Amino acid sequence: MTHDPRTLRIGGHDVPVVTARTVVVGTGSAGYCAADRLVQLGHRDVVMVADKIHAGASRNAGSDKQTYYKLTLSGGDDDSVHEMARTLYDGGAMDGDNALAEAALSARGFLHLVDLGVPFPQNRFGEFIGYKTDHDPRRRATSVGPYTSRTMVEKLEAKVRRDGTRVLDGCRVVDVVTAPDPAGGPGARRVVGLLVLRTDVPHDGAACPWLLFRCTNLVYATGGPAGMYATRVFPHGQWGASGAAYRAGVHGKNLTEWQFGLASTKPRWNVSGTYMQVVPRFVSTDADGGDEREFLSEAVPDYGRLATLVFLKGYQWPFDIRKARDGSSLIDLLVHRETVLRGRRVFLDFRRNPVRDDFDASALSPEAYAYLERADVLSGTPIQRLRRMNEPAYRFYLDRNPRVDLETDLLEVDVCAQHNNGGLVVDAWWQSNVAGLFPVGEAAGAHGVYRPGGAALNSGQVGATRAAQYIAARRDDDPVDERTFAAAAAPVLDAALDLTARATARAAAGVPDNTGDLLRGVQRLMSEKAGPVRSARSVREALDQVHAWLTGYEDLVTADAASRRAVDRTFLVRDILTSAYVYLSAMADYVAHGGRSRGSVLCTDADGDLPLVGHGPDAARELDLPDLYRFRLDGGALDDEVQETAWVAPGGGVPATDDGPTWAPVVPRDGADPAGVPVFRWRPRRPLPQDDDFFENVWRDFRDHGNIL
């Protein structure tokens, strides 16, 4: 097929429609991998769409040494597929079939990238040398430097271009088009298409700004809902489109499980690895940059302990509540107090040593001292240590916008949202509960509470491969006929046209455009009330505000018809508000279910404990911190359960419950709720599969159906 748009009459409107068996939404490493694998497997009727091809986390995010996690492929260390699967599964609340698939296909996905030209380091005998990353008992991690995921995207994109797959840019996801699924149970839905807004087409011109896709499958590689948070290290332009999936009936999984960590904010970049190991000085200022204070020493007066905790952030970069009472994540909490509670700005100062002018390495822990001794950086200033240990890490900021010279400038940082370990529910083939919709990459809720560093890059490649295998083998049917499609798409298109007409009419009547204000408002609210430190009260306050915005959205949002950006934001903000509403409801349900602090989140508990001073005679004394920071650890109490979420549209029914526990709302509201109602259930996680691996049996099944069931 040419995949050229063909104008169809949809609900009384002439709209261009592209027809393809499979549409891949998103042009990150997972999306390109899916498109590549589909063509490789003989499923060539594929088209890709993106809101902005060169945006997104895969292409624009990274760290000091961005990690890719896979099965051990060097040396004499013991390892196996099931051992790696167990490591992933032990992160808590992860389904076993996803864990086994991510382990089993890790080598295949990794070596595919190698063959495409990603230069993962190998020794002279061809072994791919590894190192340990966080939550990793083996040396499974590898890297090509700060831009591992960017290199992956570039090589995968080049392959997709060589395959001739069409890629459409400037397409904002508006809604997923679904229809009843005859093959499913009561209330089951299937994908039949996608509605997007062409952001490169003026809304007040002659050309139609809407574009519909008629398809059998959607590979949903839209990334996590990064747009919900103001304080985030996700690159600008990474927004996500999870709201459209929830409105279409796709369930969520483990939505409470985010990963937060220290990052620079201008530009956005993780300050892990060497940036922390050289022990920079932390300072805070008022909003205007005055009243400079070295605030860490207020809470951690012991010089050696303070320097060691900062050093350890290089190894232990993500905020981990298990290390918050007397470990390195105390640094994150102290930064959070400065920025959120005190309203101050926090900076890293590489020009001067912390606390004192000279650097007393002898006060460090033996682990930290030995590392810096091997690097021959036991003296000097942090910038001198950084440039000796990792010159590219210094030069990185010289090439950014805005440019920062760590020799002369302070680097502003905060505790930022970095990755959503939860997401849209997936089965063993990365298909959601809506037939034909396959979330892959960060959009998929494939992870548990904890995951090894770099597991997300592997998960994206594995999920994309599994989805492509299933589509090529089991979902190679033509899209529904034009009449069936038009009937399903008409109400979706009508709703989008009505929202646009209302928003632009208010602007024409003189009401100021408020799309930017609404966007910033929800982002600030989420960072303040539902970030790495949250309480039942703060979550409920945020939930009530987001519910009010979403309930009145059609009569609230105002957009200038002459501004493509404003009309685009009308749907972007709606998507973010929908996601925030579902996620906040999940956070409230987690607390109501008895959930406590775990992963990268502190849940305030009035009966909990505060972090400790943690040294010498004061080892057991609690720090003088607000009660907001009192917490009790979950201790793995909910590791064997998975929280699932469904968004019930106004007037819709609660999902069928014949496959598990019943669904219930956490915040009952009287009457029909115009914002819809998120409902929840807690189910046992799927165990690690223990199949019979007798060769003859597997070979026979593979010959019969490829073991794609």
N, C-alpha and C positions, 0 to 999 in steps of 0.2 A: 504494500500500500504506500501511497505517497504521503499520507497523513496531512494533506492539505485540508484546510477547513471547508466545509460545505454548509451553506446556509439552510437551516431548517426552521419551520414554523413551530415555536414552542410557546404554548399558552398565549397565543395572539401576538407574539413578537418574533421577528426574524433575527435569528442568532446564529453565528458561525459555530459549527460543531466539528470537532476532530474525532475520527473513529480509529481505535486501535485496541487490540486485545488487552494490552497491558500498558498502563501509564505509571511511570516512576516519578514521584513527586520529591524533588530535592536533588541537588548536585554536589553533595558531599561524598566522602569516601564510600559510605554505605550505598547511596543511590547509584553512583557510577558502577560500583561492584555488581549490584543487582542487574543493571542494564547489560554490562559485560557478560555476566554469567548466563543471562537469558539468551542472548545471541549465541553464545558458545554452546548452549544446549539445544539449539535449533529453533528457538522461539524468537523469531526476528520481528514480529509485529509489535514493536515497542516504540514509545515516544516518551521523552523526558520533559518535565516542566520545572521551573524555579522562579521564585520572586526576583532573585538576583543571582546569576550564575556564580559570580566571583565573591559573593558574601558567604556567610556560614562559618561554623566553628571548625570544621575539618581543614578548611583552606587557610584560616586566619588565626587559629589558636595554637598554643604550644606552651612549652616551659623550658627550663634550663636544659633538660635532657628528656624530651618527650618519649615516653615508653610505649613499646608494643609488647604485649604479653602473649606467650605461646608455649607449647610443649618444649621441654629441654631438648636441644639439638646439638649438644656438644659435651665433651668430657665424659667422665665416668660416673657422674651423679645418677643415682637411681631416679627414675620417673616413669610414669605410665599415664595413659589416657584417663583411667579411673582415678588415679591419684590427683591429677590436675582437676578433674571434675569434682572430687571431694573438697579440694581447696576452695573452689568457687562456691560449692554448695554450703560449706561451713561458714560462709559469710552471713548466713541467716536469711530466712524468708525467700530463698531462691528455689525455683522449681528444678527438680533433679534432671528432667529431660533436657531442659535448656542448658544446664551445667555440663551434662555429658556431651551434648552436641558441640558446645563451645570448646570443649577439650578435644573431642575427636576430630573436628575440622580445623583446629588451630594451625597445625602444620601445613595442611592443604592451602588454607587462606594465606598464610605467611609466605610459602614458597611461590604461590601465584604472584604475589607482589614482587618477590625477588626476580621472577622471570620477566615481569613487566619493567624492571629496571630500578626498583627501589633499592638503594645501596646499603642494605643491612650488613654490618661488619662480619667478616669471616676470617678465620686463620688460613694459613697456607695449605692446609689439608681440606679446606672447605667446610669446617665446622662453624656454625653460627654461634658465636660466643655470647653468653648471657651474664646477667647480674641479678641480684636480688632486688626486688622492689617492695613497696609496702604490702603487707598481708600475703607475702610470698615465701613459702618455706624452701623453695628451690631457686635456681638461677635461671628463671624462665624469661626474664625481661631482656629486651634489646632496644636499640634506638639508632636513628640516623642523625640525632641532634635535636635542636629546638623545633625543627619543622618536619617531624616524622609524618604527621597526618597530611601536611601540605604536599609533601613529596608523593604520598600515596594517592591523593586526589589528582595531582598532575599526571601521574603515570596511568591511572585508571581512566581519566578523561581522554588522554591521547588514544587509548585503546578503543574507547567508545566512539570517538570521532572517526577512527580508522574503520570501524564497523559500519559507519554510515547512519548511526542512530540519530534521529532528529531531536534537537534540544531547543525548547521554546523558553525564552527569557521573559521577564517582566510579567509574571503571572501570580497574582496574589490569590491564595486559596480562600474561597468564600464558603463553600459547603460541599460535602460529599453527597452524591445522589444515590439513594438506595431504593430497593423495592423488596416486597416479600420474597422470601427464599422458599420455593416449593420443596426443596430437599431438606430443609431444617424443620425444627419443631415449631410449636406455637409461638408466634411473635418473632421468629427468626427473620433476619434481613440479609440481603446480599448487595454488593456494590454493582451499580450499573453506570456510574459516571461521576463527573467532577465539574463543579462550576468555579471558574476563576475570573478575576477582574484584571484586565490588561492595564497595567500601570503605565504603559508607554502610549496609551491612547487617550486623548483629551475626552473628558466626560461631557463636555458641552459642544462637541463637534459632530460631524456627520457619521463618522465611523463608529461601529458598535464596540464599546469597551468590554463587553462580556464575551467569554469564550467557554463553551461546554465541551467536555470530553465524554464520548460514549465508549465504554470499555467493559471488559470482563473482570479485570484485576487492577487494583491500585497497590503499588509498592510505596508505602508511606515513609519516606526518608527525610522528614521535615526537621529533624533535630528536636531537642527538648524545648519546653516552653520558656525559653530564656527571657522573653520579653516581660515576664511577670515581675522581675526584680530590678530595682534601680542600682543596687550595689552588686555588680556582677562582673565577672571576668570574660564572659562570653563576648565575642567580637561584635562591634556595631553591625547591625544587619542580620544577626542571628536572632530570629523572633520565635520560631516554632509555629505550628498550626494545629496544636492538639485540640483546641476548642472545637474546630469543625468536626474532628473525629468523635468527640463526646456528643455533640449534637446529633451525629449520625447513628448513635447507639453503641459505639465502641466502648468497651469497659476499660477502666483504669486498674492499675496494680501497683501496690507499694508506693503510692504517690507521696507519702510523707518523707521518703528517703532521698534527700538531697545531699550533695557533697559541697562543703564550703572550705575556703582556704584563703590564706593571705595572697594578695595580688596587688600589683600597681594598678591605679585607676586611669592614669593619663601618661602613657598609653596603657591599655589593658593587657596584663601579662602576669602569669604565675611567678611569684618570687620564691621558688623552691630551689633545691639543690645548692649550688655554690653561693647563691645570693645570701642564704642563711648561714652556710658553713663558715663563711669568713667573718661572722659575728659583727654585723653592722650595729650602729647605734639607732635606737628607736626614740623619736621625739614627737611631741604633739604641739600644736599651736592653736590659737583661736582662729575664727573664720577668716580673718584677714592676714594670717601668717605671723602674727605677733605672739608674745607671751610663750616663748618656747620652753618646754619642759621635757626632761628625760623621765617619762612616767613609769617605765617598767621597774625602776629601782625603788619606787614608792611601795610597791607590793612585794618585790623580791629583793630585799636589801643585801643578801649575800652575793658578792661579786661573782664568785666561781659558779654558783648555781644559775644565776641569771645568764651568764655567757654560755653555759652548757645548754640551757633550755633553748636559747636562740640557735645555737649550732644544730641541735637535734631537729629543729624545724626543717632543715634541709632534707633529712631522711623521712621525717614524719610530717610532711607538708599539710595534708588535709586536716582540718579540725576533726579531732576524734575525742568524743566525750570521755572515753576510757582513760585518756591522758590529760584530762582537764583538772583533776583534783590535785595531782602532785607531779605532773609531767609537762611536756612541751606545749600541749594545747592550752595551757594557762596563758600563753602569749596571745593566742587568738581572743580569749575572753577579755584580757586587759585592753587589747586594741578595740574590741567591740564596746567596752565601757567608755572609752575615750570618744569614739565617733557617734555612737547611738545615744548613750545616756548623757554625756557631757557636751555633745555637739561640737567637738573639736576635730581637727584634722590631724592625721598621723602620717609621719614620713620616716623613711629609712635614710640614715646619714652614713654614707660610706667614707666620708672625709675624716671622721674622728672615731676613736675607739669608745665603746660604751663606758660610762661611769668615770673613767680615769683616762688620762692622756696616753699612758703607755699600755701595752697589751700584756697582761700577765697570764701567759698560757699555762703556767704551772697550777693555776687555780681551777682549770677545767677538769672534767671527768677524765679518767684514763682513756676511754673510747675517743673522746673529742681530741685530747692531746695527741694520741697516737696518729690519728688521721691527719691533723695539721702538721705533725712532725714529718710524716711521710711526704707530705706536699711541700715541705720546707718553707712553711709560712707561720712560724711561731712568733713573729714580731711584725712591726710595721703597722700601717693603718688598714682598715677594711678594704679600701680600694686597691692598695698595694697587694693585699692578699688575693683579691678577686682577679686582678690582672695577671698575677703570676699563675694562679690555678686555672683560670678560664677566661682568657682574653676575649673570645667570642661573646661571652655573657656581658662583658663591659660594652663591647662595640654594638651589641644588639640595640641598646637604647639610643645610641648615636644615630641609628638609621630609622628611628620611628618618628611618627607624627602624633603628638608633639615630641620634639627631640629633647632627650635628657642626657646630660654629660655627668656621669656619676663622680667624676673628678671634682666637679664644682657645684653640682645641683643636688638638692634633696629630691627624693623619689616618693611621691604620695602613694599610700597603700591603704587597704581596708580588708575586712574579712568578707570575701565575695562569694556569691553563688557561682559554682563551677561546673556542676554536672548533676543531672537528675538520674539517680539509680532506678527510680520507678518510671512508670510511663504507661503506654497502651498495652493491654493484655495480649500475650502471644502464646500459642501452643508450641509443640515440639518442632513445627515447620514454620514458625513465626507468622502464622495466620491468626488474626484476631477472631473475636466472636462474631463479627460481621463477615460473612463469606466473601472471599475475594479481596479483603483488605489486609495487607501484610505490613505491619510496622517494623522497620529495621533501623539500626543505629540507635541514637539516643531517644528517638521517639518511642522505641519499644521498651516495655518494662521487663527486661530480661534479667536484670541484676537483682541482688539481694541488698541487705543492709550495708555490708562491707564488700569490697571487691579489690583484688590486687591492682596496683597502678598499671595502666596500659590495657587492662581487660576490656575497656570500652572499645578500643580500636579493633581488637580481635572479635568482640561480639558483633560489631557492625559488619565485618567481612563474613562471619559465619552466618548471621541472620540473613544477609543478602543472598548468600549462596543457597541456604536452605529454602528460602522463599522461591528463588529461581528454579530450583530442582522441582519443587512441588507444582509450581505454575506450569512448567514445561511438560510435566508428566500427567497432571490431573486437571489443569484448568486452561486448556488450549482451545476452548470453545469461542465461537464468535460472540461479539456483544449482542445484547438484546436488540430486537428489531426497532426501527425508528418510531413506530407508534407507541410501543411499550416504553421506550426511553422518553418520548415527549411527555407522556402522562406522568412519569416519575419526576422529570426535571421541571415541569411547569410550576408547581407550588414553590420549589426552591428558588427558581428565577424570579417569580412574582414577589417573594419575600425580600429578596435582595433589591429589586427595583423599588419596592415600597419604602424600604429603609433609606435608600439613596434619595428618593423624592422628598421624604420628610426632612432629612438632614439638610439638603440643599435649599429647600423652600424656606427654612428658618434663616439660613444665611442670606437668601435673597431679600428677606424681610428686615434685615439689618442686625440680626443676632450674631455676635462674634463667633468665629470658628473656635471650637473648644476641644478639638480632637487631640491637640498636643497637651493641653492641660489635663484631660482625662487620662492620657497615657502616662504622664509623669505622676499623676495622683495615685494610680493603682500601683505603680512601681515603687514609689516611696512607701506606701502603706504596707506592701508585702515585705520590703526590706526591714522596716521598723518593727512590724508586728509578727512576722512569720518567717524570719530568717534563721540563723544558726541558734539564736536564743529566743524561745517562744514560750508562752504560757497559755493555759486554757482561756484566761481572760483576754489576752492580747489577740489570740486567734479569733475569738468570738467577736471582738470589736472590729477586726478587719473583715470578718465574714458579714457582719451586719451592713458595713459600708459598701462592700462589693455587691451584696444582694440588692441594696438600694439602687446603685448605679445600673446594674443589669436589668432590674425590674422596670426601671423607667428609661431604658436606653433609647428606645425608639422616639421618645418625646424629649430627650435630653441632648443627644449628639447633634452637632451643627457643623456642616462642612460646605465650603465654597465650591460650587460646581465647576468653577474655572481652575480650581487647584487639583491637579491629579494627586498630589500628596495628601490633601485633606480627604478626598474620597477614598483613597487607599487606606488611610488611617481609620476611617469609619469602620471598616471591616477588620483591620488589624486590632483595634481597641476592643471590638466586640469579641474577637477570638481570645484576647488576653483576659478579658473580664470573665468569659466563660471558663477558661482554664483556672483562673484564680478562685472562682466560686467553687469549682469542683475540688481543687487542691485544699483550700481552707476547710471545706466540709470534711475532707479526708483527715486533716489534722485534728479537727474537733472529734471525729469518730475514734481516732487513735487514742486520744486521752480518755474518752468515755469507755473504751474497751480495756482500760487499765494500763495503757502504754506509758512507759517512762523514758528517760533519756537513753538514747542509743545512737549509734552511727555518728553522723556529723551534726547532731542536734542536741541542745540542752533544753529539756522540758522542765520548766520551773515547778518545783515541788516544795511547798511550805514546810514539810516535814523532812526535807532533805538536808544535805550537808553543803558547806561552802568549800572551795579549794583551800589547800593548806599552804602555810608558809613553807613548810617542808624542808627544814635543814636544822641540824644540831638540836639544841634544847627546845627550839620552837617547832620541831617537826610536826607535832600534832595540833598546833594552833591554827585556827582558821583565819583566812585573810579577811580584812575589813572590806567586804564587798556587799553591795545591796542584796536583799533577799531574792531578787530576780535570778541570781546565779546559784540559788540552792537547788540541788538535784539529787535524784537517786538513780542509779544505773538500772537499766532493764535486765542486765545479767543473762541475756539470751532467753528470757521467759516467753517471747513471742517468735522465736526463731523458726518454729515449725508451723507457723501460721502465715497466711498471705491475706492481706486486706485487698478486696476487690471493690471497685466503685462503678456505678452506672448512673448516668445522668438521664433522668426521666423528663422528657420534654413536657411542656404544659399540655395537659389533657391526655398524656400518655400513660400507659400502664407499667407497673413494676415488672421487671423481667421474670420469666418463668424460673421456677426453683426446683425442677425435678433432678437437677444435677448437683445439688449441694445445699448448703444452708440458705435460709430465707433472707431476703433483702429487706432492709429497714432504713429509714432516714435518721440522721443523727440530730437534725434540727427540725422537728415537726412544725409546720406552718399551717395556719387555718385557711381553709378554702383552696381554690385553684391558685397555684403560685405562678404568676406570669414569668418568673425566672426559671421555672423548672425545679426539679427536686433531685439532688444527689442522694442515692441510696447505697447501702454498703452491706457486705457480708464478709465474714472471716472463714476461710476454708483451710484444711490441711494442705501444706505444700505438697506437690507431686514428688515422690521419692526418686532417688537415683535409680534408673533402670538396672535390673540384673538379668539381662537376657542370656539365653543359651547361645554361646558363641562357638558351638561345634561347627567346624568349617563346612561340612557337607550340607548341613541344614541351612546355613546362611547363604551358601552358594546357590542352592536350589531356589530359595525365596528371591534371591537377587535376580536369577534368570527369569523367574515368573513375573515379577512386578517391580524390579529395581529397588525393593525395600522402601518404596515411597508409598506410605499407607495413609 
